[in-house]
């Protein structure tokens, strides 16, 4: 099977780009021949080519530039026909405006990868749902159910993303104490941490608001928020800093900014928090679980399909700093419980390897495009 992927982004910004890389890295040795069309130039283009995979760049412009979108779709259709592509995958829902049209022009089946909860209300999202498609691939049961309601005429498949578990193996990382020392973090007292882009829906402020209650019982505790400023919410970091000042937590909350060596930062933590609102999936949750960390995550969206509350993690409502503080204190107060959860979390994380993800994705492609070997 020859598979063309339309990837609008070419820089590593989040989970979607990570799953894209995992699929190609793990799937390059399969009997699939990959061809990637990027919508912009960037570091991912070079990375994909380093795998021996053909990667081309066709900037499509903004969606409102209809003539450029159509011109790009025609170019992609010509490539798909010339290179005898069997299927066109749009890696993000918006790129299916191009992918669906290209598939129609080339006479090739097309599908898209739905990685966020669809609502069917936005004009562009409604338009994407009307484009020709052989099916949709989703990343959680919740997204699968929502998409199936919107497009009941299409098969909607589920493929859970994976995690590079070898990077999050506690056996190859410094001990938590050594990691703290290396990163310049406090050596004494509990360390509660969160990792993510600086956006309100990621809930960093909720963790900050939970800290005063934690500090009442554990005055030597600290909080570390690992993540960089997001272009679309540049003011959120300032809001977070003002919240820290208002609560008098300047000496207790650490903001190291964007970091690359995430495994070491998570390894340094005693409790890992994921406070997002309706997180589509939550790869970083699995990364923390792979390190055997007691995890707290939101009780809606993707985390509920990863964590069984009270067994391999704890779930709390988004925005509820009181409930979050209680969950943190439960781990700190009940060390035997925290250790039991951590062991179960490590075991659960093994279900989400990148190898399993790539194989499941390829199997799903074959089921959606039958008759192609």
C-alpha positions as CSV (number, residue, x, y, z in Angstrom):
1,X,0.0,0.0,0.0
2,X,1.2,3.5,-0.9
3,X,0.0,6.1,1.6
4,X,0.1,9.9,1.1
5,X,-0.1,12.0,4.3
6,X,-1.0,15.7,4.2
7,X,0.7,17.3,7.1
8,X,0.0,21.1,7.5
9,X,2.6,21.7,10.2
10,X,6.4,21.2,10.0
11,X,7.5,22.1,13.5
12,X,7.2,20.1,16.6
13,X,4.5,22.0,18.6
14,X,2.3,19.4,20.3
15,X,0.9,15.9,20.4
16,X,-0.4,15.8,16.8
17,X,3.1,16.3,15.4
18,X,4.4,13.7,17.9
19,X,2.0,11.0,16.8
20,X,2.7,11.8,13.2
21,X,6.5,11.3,13.8
22,X,5.8,8.1,15.8
23,X,3.8,6.6,13.0
24,X,6.4,7.2,10.4
25,X,9.3,6.2,12.6
26,X,7.7,2.9,13.7
27,X,5.9,2.3,10.3
28,X,8.9,2.9,8.0
29,X,9.9,-0.8,8.2
30,X,6.4,-2.0,7.4
31,X,5.2,-2.9,3.8
32,X,3.7,0.6,3.6
33,X,5.3,3.1,1.3
34,X,4.9,6.6,2.7
35,X,4.8,9.9,0.9
36,X,4.4,13.1,3.0
37,X,3.1,16.5,1.6
38,X,3.8,19.3,4.1
39,X,1.8,22.5,4.1
40,X,4.9,24.5,5.3
41,X,8.6,24.1,5.5
42,X,10.3,23.3,8.8
43,X,12.4,20.9,10.8
44,X,10.0,18.0,10.5
45,X,10.6,17.9,6.7
46,X,14.2,17.2,7.2
47,X,13.5,14.7,10.0
48,X,11.1,12.7,7.7
49,X,13.6,12.7,4.9
50,X,16.2,11.3,7.3
51,X,14.0,8.2,7.6
52,X,14.3,7.7,3.8
53,X,10.7,8.9,3.3
54,X,9.8,11.2,0.4
55,X,8.7,14.5,1.8
56,X,7.5,17.5,-0.3
57,X,6.4,21.0,0.6
58,X,3.4,22.7,-0.9
59,X,2.3,25.8,1.0
60,X,-1.5,26.0,0.6
61,X,-2.1,29.4,2.2
62,X,-5.0,30.3,4.3
63,X,-8.4,28.6,3.9
64,X,-10.0,31.9,2.8
65,X,-7.5,32.0,-0.1
66,X,-9.8,29.5,-2.0
67,X,-7.8,29.7,-5.3
68,X,-4.6,28.6,-3.5
69,X,-6.4,25.8,-1.8
70,X,-7.8,24.5,-5.1
71,X,-4.5,24.9,-6.8
72,X,-2.7,23.0,-4.1
73,X,-5.4,20.2,-4.2
74,X,-4.9,19.9,-8.0
75,X,-1.1,19.6,-7.5
76,X,-1.6,16.9,-4.9
77,X,-4.1,15.1,-7.0
78,X,-1.6,15.0,-9.9
79,X,1.1,13.6,-7.6
80,X,-1.2,11.0,-6.2
81,X,-2.1,9.8,-9.7
82,X,1.5,9.9,-10.9
83,X,2.9,8.0,-7.9
84,X,-0.1,5.6,-7.8
85,X,-1.0,6.4,-4.2
86,X,-3.7,4.1,-2.7
87,X,-5.0,6.5,0.0
88,X,-4.7,10.1,1.0
89,X,-4.7,10.9,4.8
90,X,-5.3,14.4,6.1
91,X,-3.4,14.5,9.4
92,X,-5.6,17.3,10.8
93,X,-9.2,17.9,10.2
94,X,-8.7,21.3,8.4
95,X,-6.3,19.8,5.9
96,X,-9.1,17.5,4.7
97,X,-10.5,20.5,2.8
98,X,-7.4,20.0,0.5
99,X,-7.2,16.2,1.0
100,X,-10.8,15.5,0.3
101,X,-10.7,17.6,-2.9
102,X,-7.4,16.0,-4.0
103,X,-8.8,12.6,-3.5
104,X,-11.9,13.4,-5.5
105,X,-9.8,14.9,-8.4
106,X,-7.4,11.9,-8.4
107,X,-10.0,9.2,-7.9
108,X,-8.4,8.1,-4.7
109,X,-9.9,7.3,-1.3
110,X,-9.3,9.9,1.3
111,X,-9.8,10.1,5.1
112,X,-8.8,12.3,7.9
113,X,-7.4,12.0,11.4
114,X,-9.7,13.6,13.9
115,X,-7.7,14.5,17.0
116,X,-10.0,16.8,18.8
117,X,-13.6,16.6,19.8
118,X,-15.8,17.7,16.8
119,X,-18.8,19.9,17.4
120,X,-20.3,20.3,13.9
121,X,-21.1,24.0,14.5
122,X,-18.1,25.8,13.1
123,X,-18.5,26.5,9.4
124,X,-15.2,25.0,8.4
125,X,-15.8,21.9,10.5
126,X,-19.2,21.5,8.8
127,X,-17.5,21.9,5.4
128,X,-14.9,19.3,6.2
129,X,-17.6,16.8,7.2
130,X,-19.1,17.3,3.8
131,X,-15.9,16.5,1.9
132,X,-15.6,13.1,0.2
133,X,-14.1,10.6,2.6
134,X,-13.7,6.8,3.0
135,X,-13.6,7.1,6.8
136,X,-12.3,9.0,9.8
137,X,-9.7,7.9,12.3
138,X,-10.0,9.2,15.9
139,X,-7.9,9.0,19.1
140,X,-10.4,8.3,21.9
141,X,-13.8,6.7,22.3
142,X,-15.3,10.0,23.2
143,X,-14.1,11.6,20.0
144,X,-15.2,8.5,18.0
145,X,-18.7,8.7,19.5
146,X,-19.0,12.5,18.8
147,X,-17.7,12.1,15.2
148,X,-20.1,9.1,14.5
149,X,-23.1,11.3,15.4
150,X,-22.0,14.0,12.9
151,X,-21.0,11.6,10.1
152,X,-23.1,8.5,10.6
153,X,-22.6,7.6,7.0
154,X,-18.8,7.1,7.5
155,X,-16.9,4.4,9.3
156,X,-15.2,6.1,12.3
157,X,-12.3,4.1,13.7
158,X,-10.3,4.4,17.0
159,X,-6.5,4.2,17.2
160,X,-5.0,5.3,20.6
161,X,-1.8,7.3,20.2
162,X,1.4,5.9,21.6
163,X,4.4,7.0,23.7
164,X,8.1,6.5,23.2
165,X,8.3,4.4,26.4
166,X,12.1,4.0,26.0
167,X,12.5,7.7,26.8
168,X,10.4,7.4,29.9
169,X,12.1,4.4,31.5
170,X,13.0,5.2,35.1
171,X,15.9,2.7,34.9
172,X,17.8,4.9,32.4
173,X,17.1,8.2,34.1
174,X,18.7,9.8,37.1
175,X,16.9,9.1,40.4
176,X,14.3,11.8,41.4
177,X,16.8,13.2,43.9
178,X,19.6,13.4,41.3
179,X,17.2,14.9,38.7
180,X,16.2,17.6,41.2
181,X,19.9,18.4,41.8
182,X,20.7,18.5,38.1
183,X,17.8,20.8,37.3
184,X,18.4,23.1,40.2
185,X,15.1,22.2,41.9
186,X,14.5,22.2,45.7
187,X,16.0,19.1,47.2
188,X,13.7,18.9,50.2
189,X,9.9,18.5,50.5
190,X,7.3,17.3,48.0
191,X,7.5,18.5,44.4
192,X,4.2,18.7,42.5
193,X,4.5,19.3,38.8
194,X,2.6,20.0,35.6
195,X,3.8,20.0,31.9
196,X,2.2,21.7,29.0
197,X,1.7,24.7,26.8
198,X,0.9,27.9,28.6
199,X,-2.9,28.0,27.8
200,X,-5.8,28.6,30.1
201,X,-7.5,25.3,29.2
202,X,-4.4,23.5,30.3
203,X,-5.2,24.5,33.8
204,X,-1.8,25.6,35.2
205,X,-3.7,28.2,37.3
206,X,-5.8,25.5,38.9
207,X,-2.7,23.8,40.3
208,X,-1.4,27.1,41.5
209,X,-4.7,27.8,43.2
210,X,-4.5,24.4,44.9
211,X,-1.1,25.0,46.4
212,X,-2.1,27.1,49.5
213,X,-4.1,24.1,50.8
214,X,-1.2,21.7,50.2
215,X,1.2,24.1,51.9
216,X,-0.9,24.3,55.0
217,X,0.0,20.7,55.7
218,X,3.3,20.5,53.8
219,X,5.0,23.9,54.1
220,X,8.2,22.7,52.5
221,X,6.3,21.6,49.3
222,X,7.0,23.2,45.9
223,X,5.2,23.4,42.5
224,X,6.9,23.4,39.1
225,X,5.1,24.5,35.9
226,X,7.0,23.3,32.9
227,X,5.9,24.9,29.6
228,X,6.5,27.8,27.2
229,X,4.3,30.7,26.2
230,X,1.7,30.0,23.5
231,X,1.4,32.5,20.6
232,X,-2.5,32.4,20.8
233,X,-2.6,33.1,24.5
234,X,0.5,35.2,25.1
235,X,-1.1,36.9,28.1
236,X,-1.8,33.7,30.0
237,X,1.7,33.5,31.4
238,X,1.3,37.0,32.9
239,X,-2.0,36.0,34.4
240,X,-0.4,33.0,35.9
241,X,2.4,35.1,37.4
242,X,-0.1,37.6,38.8
243,X,-2.0,34.7,40.4
244,X,1.2,33.4,42.0
245,X,1.9,36.9,43.5
246,X,-1.7,37.3,44.7
247,X,-1.5,34.0,46.6
248,X,1.9,34.8,47.9
249,X,3.5,31.8,46.2
250,X,6.6,33.5,44.7
251,X,8.9,31.2,46.7
252,X,6.8,28.1,46.1
253,X,6.0,28.0,42.4
254,X,8.8,27.6,39.8
255,X,8.3,28.6,36.2
256,X,11.3,27.2,34.2
257,X,9.7,27.9,30.8
258,X,9.9,25.6,27.8
259,X,12.1,22.6,28.4
260,X,13.3,19.8,26.0
261,X,14.4,17.1,28.5
262,X,10.9,16.4,29.8
263,X,11.7,12.9,31.1
264,X,14.1,14.4,33.6
265,X,11.7,17.1,34.7
266,X,8.9,14.6,35.3
267,X,11.3,12.2,37.0
268,X,12.0,14.9,39.6
269,X,8.4,15.2,40.6
270,X,6.6,13.4,43.4
271,X,3.1,14.0,42.1
272,X,2.3,14.7,38.4
273,X,-0.8,16.9,37.6
274,X,-2.6,17.1,34.3
275,X,-5.3,19.8,34.8
276,X,-6.6,20.3,31.3
277,X,-10.3,20.9,30.4
278,X,-11.6,18.2,28.1
279,X,-8.2,17.0,27.0
280,X,-8.6,15.1,23.7
281,X,-6.1,12.4,24.8
282,X,-3.2,13.3,27.0
283,X,0.1,11.8,25.9
284,X,2.0,13.5,28.7
285,X,-0.2,11.6,31.2
286,X,1.1,8.3,29.8
287,X,4.7,9.6,29.9
288,X,4.3,10.4,33.6
289,X,2.7,7.0,34.3
290,X,5.5,5.3,32.4
291,X,7.9,6.8,35.0
292,X,5.8,5.3,37.8
293,X,4.5,8.7,39.0
294,X,1.2,9.1,40.9
295,X,-0.9,11.1,38.4
296,X,-3.9,13.3,38.8
297,X,-5.9,14.2,35.7
298,X,-9.2,15.7,34.6
299,X,-12.3,13.5,34.9
300,X,-13.5,14.3,31.3
301,X,-12.2,13.5,27.8
302,X,-9.2,11.4,27.0
303,X,-7.8,10.9,30.6
304,X,-10.8,8.9,31.5
305,X,-9.8,6.3,28.9
306,X,-6.3,6.1,30.3
307,X,-6.8,6.2,34.0
308,X,-9.1,4.1,36.2
309,X,-9.8,6.4,39.2
310,X,-8.2,5.1,42.4
311,X,-6.4,2.3,40.6
312,X,-3.7,3.8,38.4
313,X,-4.3,7.4,39.1
314,X,-6.8,9.9,40.4
315,X,-9.4,12.0,38.4
316,X,-10.7,15.4,39.5
317,X,-13.1,18.0,37.8
318,X,-11.5,20.7,35.7
319,X,-11.2,24.1,37.5
320,X,-11.8,22.6,40.9
321,X,-8.7,23.6,42.9
322,X,-10.2,22.3,46.1
323,X,-10.7,18.8,44.7
324,X,-7.2,18.9,43.1
325,X,-5.6,19.9,46.5
326,X,-7.4,17.0,48.2
327,X,-6.1,14.5,45.6
328,X,-2.6,15.8,46.0
329,X,-2.8,15.5,49.7
330,X,-4.2,12.0,49.4
331,X,-1.0,10.9,47.6
332,X,1.3,12.8,50.1
333,X,-0.6,11.5,53.2
334,X,-1.0,7.9,52.0
335,X,2.4,6.9,50.7
336,X,1.4,3.2,50.5
337,X,-1.5,4.1,48.3
338,X,0.6,6.4,46.2
339,X,3.2,3.7,45.6
340,X,0.5,1.2,44.7
341,X,-1.0,3.6,42.2
342,X,2.4,4.3,40.7
343,X,3.1,0.6,40.1
344,X,-0.2,0.2,38.4
345,X,0.4,3.4,36.4
346,X,3.7,2.0,35.1
347,X,1.9,-1.2,34.0
348,X,-0.9,0.7,32.3
349,X,1.5,2.8,30.3
350,X,2.9,-0.3,28.6
351,X,-0.3,-0.6,26.7
352,X,0.5,2.6,24.8
353,X,3.8,1.9,23.0
354,X,4.5,3.7,19.7
355,X,5.0,0.2,18.2
356,X,1.4,-0.8,19.1
357,X,0.1,2.6,17.8
358,X,1.8,2.3,14.4
359,X,0.6,-1.3,13.9
360,X,-2.9,-0.5,14.9
361,X,-3.0,2.6,12.6
362,X,-1.7,0.5,9.7
363,X,-4.3,-2.3,10.4
364,X,-7.0,0.4,10.5
365,X,-5.9,1.7,7.1
366,X,-6.2,-1.8,5.6
367,X,-9.7,-2.2,7.0
368,X,-10.8,1.2,5.6
369,X,-9.2,0.6,2.2
370,X,-9.9,-3.1,1.6
371,X,-8.5,-4.9,-1.5
372,X,-5.2,-2.9,-1.4
373,X,-2.2,-5.0,-0.5
